[in-house]
Amino acid sequence: MAQRFNSKGFLLRLLFAVLLVYISYNPSGYSYFHWANDAIFGNGTNITPPFAMATVVILIGWTVYLRATFRSLGGFGLILAFAFFAIIVWWLFDLGILELRHHAAFTYIALFLVAAVLAVGMSWSHIRRRLSGQADVDDVDE
Protein backbone atom coordinates (compact mmCIF):
# COMPACT_ATOMS: atom_id res chain seq x y z
CA MET A 1 0.00 0.00 0.00
CA ALA A 2 1.39 3.40 -0.99
CA GLN A 3 1.94 6.18 1.49
CA ARG A 4 -0.39 9.14 1.44
CA PHE A 5 1.03 12.27 -0.11
CA ASN A 6 1.42 15.21 2.26
CA SER A 7 3.49 18.35 2.76
CA LYS A 8 6.34 16.29 4.24
CA GLY A 9 6.50 14.26 1.03
CA PHE A 10 6.62 17.43 -1.06
CA LEU A 11 9.30 19.01 1.13
CA LEU A 12 11.40 15.86 0.85
CA ARG A 13 11.11 15.96 -2.94
CA LEU A 14 12.02 19.66 -2.85
CA LEU A 15 15.03 19.01 -0.61
CA PHE A 16 16.38 16.33 -2.96
CA ALA A 17 15.72 18.55 -5.99
CA VAL A 18 17.59 21.45 -4.36
CA LEU A 19 20.50 19.14 -3.53
CA LEU A 20 20.58 17.75 -7.07
CA VAL A 21 20.50 21.20 -8.68
CA TYR A 22 23.01 22.85 -6.32
CA ILE A 23 25.40 19.88 -6.41
CA SER A 24 25.25 19.95 -10.22
CA TYR A 25 25.97 23.68 -10.44
CA ASN A 26 26.22 26.66 -8.14
CA PRO A 27 28.20 29.89 -8.38
CA SER A 28 30.38 29.12 -5.34
CA GLY A 29 32.91 27.21 -7.45
CA TYR A 30 32.29 23.97 -5.57
CA SER A 31 29.98 21.94 -7.79
CA TYR A 32 30.03 19.00 -10.15
CA PHE A 33 30.19 21.44 -13.07
CA HIS A 34 33.39 22.97 -11.75
CA TRP A 35 34.85 19.55 -10.93
CA ALA A 36 34.04 18.26 -14.43
CA ASN A 37 35.39 21.41 -16.06
CA ASP A 38 38.67 20.96 -14.23
CA ALA A 39 38.83 17.20 -14.91
CA ILE A 40 38.07 17.48 -18.60
CA PHE A 41 39.56 20.82 -19.62
CA GLY A 42 42.21 21.11 -16.92
CA ASN A 43 45.17 18.78 -17.12
CA GLY A 44 42.93 15.87 -18.15
CA THR A 45 44.28 13.45 -15.56
CA ASN A 46 41.64 14.08 -12.88
CA ILE A 47 39.09 11.63 -14.27
CA THR A 48 39.04 9.17 -11.39
CA PRO A 49 36.66 6.46 -10.14
CA PRO A 50 35.04 8.91 -7.66
CA PHE A 51 34.48 11.37 -10.51
CA ALA A 52 32.98 8.63 -12.71
CA MET A 53 30.71 7.46 -9.86
CA ALA A 54 29.58 11.02 -9.13
CA THR A 55 28.80 11.47 -12.83
CA VAL A 56 26.61 8.36 -12.90
CA VAL A 57 24.82 9.24 -9.63
CA ILE A 58 24.08 12.78 -10.79
CA LEU A 59 22.86 11.52 -14.18
CA ILE A 60 20.56 9.04 -12.42
CA GLY A 61 19.15 11.84 -10.27
CA TRP A 62 18.53 14.12 -13.24
CA THR A 63 16.98 11.26 -15.23
CA VAL A 64 14.55 10.40 -12.44
CA TYR A 65 13.53 14.01 -11.82
CA LEU A 66 13.32 15.09 -15.46
CA ARG A 67 11.41 12.01 -16.58
CA ALA A 68 8.86 12.31 -13.77
CA THR A 69 8.50 16.06 -14.37
CA PHE A 70 7.97 15.74 -18.13
CA ARG A 71 5.56 12.82 -17.72
CA SER A 72 3.44 14.48 -15.05
CA LEU A 73 3.42 18.10 -16.25
CA GLY A 74 3.90 17.81 -19.99
CA GLY A 75 5.34 20.61 -22.10
CA PHE A 76 2.62 23.17 -21.46
CA GLY A 77 2.49 22.36 -17.75
CA LEU A 78 6.24 22.78 -17.55
CA ILE A 79 5.97 26.23 -19.12
CA LEU A 80 3.19 27.14 -16.65
CA ALA A 81 5.24 25.90 -13.68
CA PHE A 82 8.27 27.96 -14.69
CA ALA A 83 6.03 30.97 -15.33
CA PHE A 84 4.37 30.59 -11.92
CA PHE A 85 7.65 30.54 -10.00
CA ALA A 86 9.26 33.20 -12.21
CA ILE A 87 6.35 35.56 -11.53
CA ILE A 88 6.78 35.02 -7.78
CA VAL A 89 10.45 35.99 -8.11
CA TRP A 90 9.51 38.99 -10.29
CA TRP A 91 6.93 40.05 -7.70
CA LEU A 92 9.52 39.86 -4.91
CA PHE A 93 11.82 42.09 -6.97
CA ASP A 94 8.94 44.47 -7.66
CA LEU A 95 8.13 44.70 -3.94
CA GLY A 96 11.79 45.45 -3.20
CA ILE A 97 12.24 42.28 -1.13
CA LEU A 98 14.85 40.96 -3.56
CA GLU A 99 17.47 43.07 -5.28
CA LEU A 100 19.72 42.19 -8.15
CA ARG A 101 22.95 43.64 -6.86
CA HIS A 102 24.92 40.42 -7.11
CA HIS A 103 24.94 37.99 -9.99
CA ALA A 104 25.46 35.03 -7.63
CA ALA A 105 22.28 35.80 -5.65
CA PHE A 106 20.19 35.81 -8.82
CA THR A 107 21.84 32.56 -9.92
CA TYR A 108 20.92 30.89 -6.61
CA ILE A 109 17.33 32.11 -7.01
CA ALA A 110 17.15 30.81 -10.60
CA LEU A 111 18.56 27.44 -9.50
CA PHE A 112 16.00 27.24 -6.70
CA LEU A 113 13.32 27.98 -9.32
CA VAL A 114 14.53 24.96 -11.33
CA ALA A 115 14.49 22.79 -8.18
CA ALA A 116 10.97 23.97 -7.31
CA VAL A 117 9.71 23.05 -10.78
CA LEU A 118 11.35 19.62 -10.48
CA ALA A 119 9.75 19.08 -7.06
CA VAL A 120 6.32 20.07 -8.39
CA GLY A 121 6.85 17.74 -11.34
CA MET A 122 7.74 14.87 -9.02
CA SER A 123 4.65 15.61 -6.90
CA TRP A 124 2.11 16.62 -9.52
CA SER A 125 0.43 13.25 -9.99
CA HIS A 126 -0.26 13.11 -6.24
CA ILE A 127 -1.50 16.72 -6.18
CA ARG A 128 -3.76 16.20 -9.20
CA ARG A 129 -5.22 13.02 -7.70
CA ARG A 130 -5.97 14.86 -4.45
CA LEU A 131 -7.57 17.83 -6.23
CA SER A 132 -9.58 15.93 -8.81
CA GLY A 133 -9.98 12.43 -7.39
CA GLN A 134 -8.68 11.04 -10.69
CA ALA A 135 -5.82 8.55 -10.68
CA ASP A 136 -3.18 8.33 -13.39
CA VAL A 137 -2.91 5.21 -15.53
CA ASP A 138 0.47 4.58 -13.90
CA ASP A 139 -1.17 4.37 -10.44
CA VAL A 140 -1.53 0.73 -9.50
CA ASP A 141 -2.44 -1.06 -6.28
CA GLU A 142 -4.02 2.00 -4.71
Summary of the structure (lengths in Angstrom):
residues: 142
radius of gyration: 17.9
end to end distance: 6.5
largest distance: 56.4
contacts: 355
relative contact order: 0.15
helix: 73%
strand: 0%
